[in-house]
Amino acid sequence: MKKISLTILFGLLSCLVFAQSLKVVIKQDRKVIEPVNEVYELKKSAFLFEITSKDLEGFLIGATTNKEIYTAAAGLYNPEAPWFQNTGMAEELYNKDKEMFLMDTAPSYWYYTDAKDHRFDKNPKGSLKQWTATRTITRFYDIMVDQAIDLKDFDGNAYILMYEPVYNSEYDLIGKKNLFQAALKFKD
């Protein structure tokens, strides 16, 4: 009985050791912003996502101003949620424009392959198995109206869901694993 218990314990520990993970911290003015009930209060100025990943090359990120779309996507997998109807779209290499896409119909794809192929600010650290990167945001780019909106001019909230898609053998989306979710509330 003792050998079986030890075997199960080591099996569980090995699962934990090899688990994929994504840690996301939001910073503004070099300070960590702590959420209250997944709501981050931010000034209408530049902020950044500080991301640490283990065994996860990339993830999809839905960002919208529409709370209903966010709510439909953030809970249990709902194939009717707009972000799950279309494939993800990779944003520009190296986050040149310091922006985040707002899109109601499809997610974006943020990933790190190596220092020369990623969707984050320059100079991320690590390897494909474990990496740390930042993504600075100075504006949103609203895909629905094809317009950039500086944070100082942004009114309302932005709703963010970072998730790992789950596909079947035909590459149909059949589920998702939430990695990070938040409402970004901007104040003057």
C-alpha angles and dihedrals in degrees: 000000000000091000091051091050091050091047091052091047093051090045091054092046092051089052090053093047093054096041118128114241142179123194117193126190123180116214133185126179087002091298127116110244111220117211127229109211090341091307117124115198109211136177117241091262139089118309134169143217113227107202130191117186134187122192091345118108095188147334142210119254125199116198124178144147089225109096092194092059090048093048092049091052102038098061127058114334108287113184089200093064108112095234090059094053096072137036122259124268120220114231123223121302116264093006090267095175095043091231144129123219118238108206131162098192106046141013128244122240119231116185146157120215097156140318090290098045117048144102099235138088115293120284106031113177132229141030136289089274097049128012143159124208142160130221116199118207121201096154145008122238109214105210092189092065098022093238138128116226119197112222091241088062097041117115122191134015133307119217118209131194121178111190145162113235121226115214134188124226091277089054093249115148107248102163147341141224115223111228101173136353133182148155113229110210115193124207133182 
